[in-house]
Amino acid sequence: MNAFLIKNGVVYHPEHHACIREDIAVEDGRIAAVDQGKSYTEIDAEGCIVTPGLIDFHVHYFNRGTENGVNPDAASFPCGITTAVDGGSCGAAHYELYRQSVMAHSDVRILNYLLMASGGQITDQYPERLEAEYFDRDKIRRLFKEYPCNLAGLKIRMSNGIIAPEKAEESLGETVKLAGELGCNVVVHITNPVMDLEKLAGMLRGGDVICHCYQDRGAENILNSDGTIRAGILKARERGVLFDASNGRNNYDLEVCKKALAQGFAPDIISSDINTSGLFLQPLHSLPRIMGKYLALGMSLEDVLDAVILTPARLVHREELASMEVGTTADMAILRIVGKELLYCDMAGHKMTGSQAIVPQMTIKGGKIMYCQADFN
């Protein structure tokens, strides 16, 4: 394996929330101390930011196993992503098939939130069965015991049309109970919510995640009628419940997001919810495009990077993936901030223009170059 020296870049250290101009050496798949007497293959990162590999905390990568699954490597490496967390594409019934097929043949690191419905999200033609009486608790327990390095938590969707209102509270409560037994967290999908969002948020624990937090489908969202953040949502955040923007195609509203950010309610996590309906297409496109949107909305680059690296790494208990220290895994993204007018929109027709694009120049995973822009180096 080649030894690389990444020169002249500004290196972002998430654990210190600091950008430092320094050179980074890569040897044997790990970040190494720079040896002035060693011969390296040099990579000139002048004008770029060097970060740990991006972590997309919500993807659908069960390619050909579900109707919405995309090619993992094609969706990851051109976007600076080295680790992706599948947000419930599969349940207990076919998780092992996912492992032995898509995951076994993909170079990007894939972790999973297991959907409580055993059949997973196979198709959009009809919903999965998320009623508590259908939970295969014994099989879920066995899978978490057998695959602790890949299974990060449990996923449930609390939406009208997916589960009946009279069944929703029991289903969510039983999911949280099982997660407590397994020692993991829960991710809850809230688009077109089937139950009161403040009540839902009140059932969650610190470390649990509400995804699609800026959605505006159905009867309610995270805002009061006057546009302020609802009290129960704020209380949940105070208790440590985390909020994932999880853009998606139909799960994000630009105006809700603007109003929330104006009150300091920024996302803890920025993920893509990438799937066949949105890969490289507006209004989803890609994780770097979504990151640029949050720059346009006023978040700092450091806060955006933390939301796609540091918080996800901590949630999946892979803190090393957020480190640029010597000895850690050499997963890295080299990013260039380019001045460019970009249109952002949502499915409701709201639009906004940004002035900066985040453009991945190179993606390195485990010390191997997995992607490089044609005009970089």
C-alpha positions in Angstrom: 0.0 0.0 0.0 1.3 3.5 -1.0 2.4 6.0 1.7 0.7 9.3 1.0 1.5 12.8 2.2 -1.4 15.3 1.9 0.2 18.7 1.8 -0.9 22.3 2.1 -4.5 21.6 3.2 -6.5 22.9 6.1 -7.3 20.0 8.3 -10.5 19.9 10.3 -10.3 18.1 13.7 -13.9 17.5 14.8 -13.0 16.5 18.4 -11.3 19.9 18.8 -13.8 21.9 16.6 -10.7 23.4 15.0 -9.1 23.9 11.6 -5.3 23.6 11.5 -3.1 24.1 8.5 -0.9 21.0 8.5 0.3 18.0 6.5 -1.1 14.5 7.0 0.8 11.3 6.3 -1.0 8.0 5.5 0.7 4.6 5.9 -0.7 1.1 6.1 -4.2 2.3 6.1 -3.8 4.7 9.1 -2.8 8.3 9.7 0.9 8.4 10.6 3.4 10.9 11.9 5.1 12.8 9.0 8.6 11.4 8.5 10.8 14.0 6.7 13.2 11.3 5.5 10.5 9.1 3.9 9.4 9.1 0.3 5.7 9.7 -0.1 3.2 10.0 -3.0 2.2 13.6 -2.5 -1.3 15.0 -2.7 -1.5 18.7 -3.0 -4.6 19.9 -1.0 -3.9 23.6 -1.4 -7.2 25.6 -1.1 -9.0 22.5 0.3 -10.3 21.3 3.7 -9.1 17.8 4.8 -11.6 16.1 7.0 -12.4 12.6 8.4 -14.5 10.7 5.9 -18.1 11.9 5.9 -20.7 9.8 7.6 -24.2 9.7 6.0 -26.3 8.8 9.0 -29.5 7.9 6.9 -29.2 6.1 3.6 -31.0 3.4 1.7 -28.3 1.1 0.3 -30.1 -2.3 0.0 -29.5 -2.2 -3.8 -31.9 -4.6 -5.6 -33.1 -5.9 -2.2 -35.6 -3.0 -1.9 -37.1 -0.8 -4.6 -35.5 2.4 -3.1 -32.0 1.0 -2.6 -29.1 2.6 -4.5 -25.6 1.5 -5.3 -23.6 2.1 -2.1 -20.2 2.8 -3.6 -21.5 5.0 -6.4 -23.6 7.0 -3.9 -20.8 7.4 -1.4 -17.2 7.8 -2.6 -17.9 10.7 -5.1 -19.6 12.5 -2.2 -16.7 12.1 0.3 -18.6 9.5 2.3 -16.7 6.6 3.8 -19.3 5.4 6.3 -23.0 5.1 5.8 -25.8 4.1 8.2 -28.7 2.4 6.5 -31.9 3.8 8.0 -34.1 0.7 8.2 -34.1 -0.7 4.7 -34.3 -4.1 6.1 -35.8 -5.9 9.1 -34.9 -9.0 10.9 -36.2 -11.4 8.2 -33.6 -10.4 5.6 -30.8 -8.6 7.4 -28.4 -11.5 6.9 -29.1 -11.5 3.2 -28.2 -7.7 3.1 -25.0 -8.5 4.9 -24.0 -11.4 2.6 -25.0 -9.6 -0.6 -24.8 -5.8 -0.8 -22.6 -5.2 2.3 -20.2 -8.0 1.4 -19.7 -6.5 -2.1 -19.4 -2.8 -1.2 -16.3 -1.0 -0.2 -18.0 1.8 1.7 -18.5 0.9 5.4 -22.2 0.2 6.0 -23.8 0.1 9.4 -27.5 -0.5 10.0 -30.5 0.6 12.0 -32.8 -2.5 11.9 -36.4 -1.8 11.1 -38.8 -3.1 13.6 -41.0 -4.6 10.8 -39.4 -7.9 9.9 -40.1 -7.4 6.2 -38.3 -4.1 6.0 -39.1 -1.3 3.5 -39.3 -3.6 0.4 -41.7 -1.4 -1.6 -43.5 1.9 -1.6 -46.6 0.2 -3.0 -47.7 -0.8 0.5 -46.4 -0.1 4.1 -44.5 -2.4 6.3 -46.2 -3.9 9.4 -45.1 -2.0 12.4 -47.7 -3.0 14.9 -46.2 -4.3 18.1 -47.8 -7.7 17.8 -45.7 -8.4 14.7 -42.3 -7.6 16.3 -40.0 -10.6 16.2 -38.2 -9.7 19.4 -36.3 -13.0 19.7 -34.8 -12.7 16.3 -33.9 -9.1 16.8 -32.2 -10.0 20.1 -30.2 -12.8 18.3 -29.1 -10.5 15.5 -27.9 -7.8 17.9 -26.0 -10.4 19.9 -24.4 -11.9 16.7 -23.6 -8.6 14.8 -22.8 -5.9 17.4 -20.3 -4.3 15.1 -22.9 -3.5 12.4 -26.2 -3.1 14.1 -26.3 0.4 15.6 -29.9 0.6 16.7 -33.6 0.2 16.0 -35.8 2.2 13.4 -39.5 2.8 13.4 -41.7 4.9 11.2 -44.6 6.8 13.0 -46.5 8.1 10.0 -50.2 8.1 8.9 -50.7 5.4 6.3 -48.0 3.3 7.8 -49.5 2.5 11.2 -53.0 3.2 12.6 -53.2 5.9 15.2 -54.6 3.6 17.9 -51.6 1.3 17.4 -48.8 3.9 17.3 -48.1 4.7 20.9 -47.9 1.0 21.9 -45.6 0.3 18.9 -43.2 3.2 19.8 -43.2 2.3 23.5 -42.4 -1.3 22.8 -39.6 -0.3 20.4 -38.0 2.0 23.1 -38.4 -0.8 25.7 -36.6 -3.3 23.5 -33.9 -0.7 22.7 -33.3 -0.3 26.4 -32.9 -4.0 26.8 -30.4 -4.2 23.9 -28.5 -1.1 25.0 -29.0 0.8 21.8 -30.9 3.9 20.6 -34.0 4.4 18.4 -34.4 6.4 15.3 -38.0 7.6 14.7 -39.3 8.7 11.3 -42.0 11.5 11.8 -43.0 12.6 8.3 -46.9 13.0 8.3 -46.9 12.1 12.0 -49.5 9.6 13.2 -49.4 10.9 16.8 -48.8 14.2 18.6 -45.1 15.1 18.1 -44.7 16.5 21.6 -46.0 13.2 23.1 -43.8 11.2 20.7 -40.8 13.2 21.7 -41.6 12.8 25.4 -41.4 9.0 25.0 -37.9 9.1 23.8 -34.6 8.9 25.8 -31.4 10.9 25.5 -29.5 9.6 22.5 -32.6 8.6 20.6 -33.1 10.4 17.3 -36.0 12.1 15.6 -35.4 12.1 11.8 -36.9 14.3 9.2 -37.2 17.0 11.9 -38.0 19.8 9.4 -40.8 17.9 7.6 -44.2 19.6 7.0 -46.5 16.9 5.7 -49.8 16.1 7.5 -51.4 17.9 10.4 -48.3 19.0 12.4 -44.6 19.7 12.5 -42.1 20.9 15.2 -43.5 24.4 15.1 -46.4 26.1 16.9 -49.0 28.0 14.8 -47.0 31.2 15.4 -43.8 29.6 14.1 -42.1 29.1 17.4 -40.6 25.7 18.4 -43.1 23.6 20.4 -42.3 23.3 24.1 -42.3 19.5 24.1 -39.7 19.5 21.3 -37.4 21.8 23.2 -37.8 19.7 26.3 -36.8 16.6 24.4 -33.7 18.3 23.1 -32.8 19.4 26.7 -33.1 15.7 27.7 -30.6 14.7 25.0 -33.0 13.6 22.2 -31.2 14.3 18.9 -32.7 15.8 15.7 -31.7 14.6 12.2 -32.5 16.9 9.3 -32.5 13.7 7.1 -33.4 15.6 3.9 -34.9 13.0 1.6 -37.2 14.0 -1.3 -40.5 14.3 0.6 -39.3 14.7 4.1 -38.0 18.2 4.3 -39.6 21.7 4.2 -37.4 24.7 3.6 -39.6 27.2 5.4 -39.9 25.0 8.6 -36.1 24.7 8.5 -35.6 28.4 8.1 -37.9 29.2 11.0 -36.3 26.6 13.3 -32.7 27.8 12.5 -33.7 31.4 13.2 -34.5 30.3 16.7 -31.3 28.4 17.1 -32.8 25.0 16.5 -30.1 23.6 14.2 -29.9 19.9 13.3 -27.7 17.7 15.5 -27.2 15.5 12.4 -27.3 16.3 8.7 -28.0 13.2 6.6 -29.3 12.6 3.1 -31.9 9.8 3.2 -30.5 9.0 -0.2 -32.7 6.7 -2.3 -33.6 5.9 -5.9 -36.0 8.8 -6.2 -33.4 11.4 -5.1 -29.9 10.2 -5.9 -28.2 13.2 -7.7 -31.7 14.8 -8.3 -33.3 17.8 -6.7 -34.5 18.4 -4.1 -32.3 15.8 -2.5 -29.3 15.4 -4.8 -26.4 14.4 -2.5 -24.9 14.9 1.0 -22.4 17.6 -0.1 -25.2 19.5 -1.8 -27.3 19.3 1.3 -24.3 20.5 3.4 -24.0 23.5 1.1 -27.6 24.4 1.8 -26.9 24.7 5.5 -24.0 27.0 4.8 -26.5 29.1 2.9 -28.9 29.0 5.8 -26.2 30.5 8.1 -24.6 27.5 9.8 -20.8 27.6 10.1 -18.7 25.1 8.2 -17.4 23.6 11.4 -21.0 23.0 12.7 -22.0 21.5 9.4 -19.0 19.1 9.5 -19.7 18.1 13.1 -23.3 17.2 12.0 -22.0 14.9 9.3 -19.0 13.5 11.1 -18.7 13.9 14.9 -22.3 13.3 16.1 -22.9 10.3 13.8 -19.6 8.8 14.8 -20.5 9.0 18.5 -24.0 7.6 17.9 -22.6 4.5 16.2 -19.8 4.2 18.8 -17.1 4.7 16.2 -15.5 7.8 17.6 -12.2 7.0 15.8 -14.0 7.8 12.5 -14.2 11.4 13.6 -10.5 11.7 14.4 -7.6 13.0 12.4 -5.1 12.0 15.1 -2.0 9.8 14.4 -2.8 6.1 14.6 -6.5 6.4 13.6 -8.1 4.9 10.5 -7.2 6.8 7.3 -10.8 7.6 6.2 -10.7 11.1 4.7 -12.4 13.5 2.4 -10.7 16.4 0.7 -13.2 19.1 0.1 -13.1 22.4 -1.8 -15.5 25.2 -1.1 -16.4 26.8 -4.5 -18.2 30.1 -5.1 -21.2 29.2 -7.2 -24.9 30.2 -7.2 -27.0 27.1 -6.4 -30.7 26.7 -6.2 -32.3 24.8 -3.3 -35.9 23.8 -3.2 -38.4 21.4 -1.6 -41.4 19.5 -2.8 -43.7 22.2 -1.6 -42.2 24.6 -4.1 -40.2 26.8 -1.7 -36.9 28.0 -3.1 -33.7 29.6 -1.9 -30.4 30.5 -3.6 -27.0 29.7 -2.1 -23.6 31.0 -3.1 -21.2 28.2 -2.1 -20.8 24.6 -3.2 -19.0 21.9 -1.2 -17.2 19.8 -3.9 -15.4 16.6 -2.9 -12.0 16.4 -4.6 -10.8 13.0 -3.2 -12.1 10.3 -0.9 -9.7 8.0 0.9 -10.9 4.9 2.8 -8.6 2.8 4.9 -5.6 4.5 3.1 -6.9 3.7 -0.4 -8.0 6.4 -2.8 -11.6 5.5 -3.7 -12.5 8.6 -5.7 -10.7 11.6 -7.2 -12.0 14.5 -9.3 -10.6 14.4 -12.8 -8.9 17.8 -12.4 -7.6 17.3 -8.9 -3.8 16.7 -8.6 
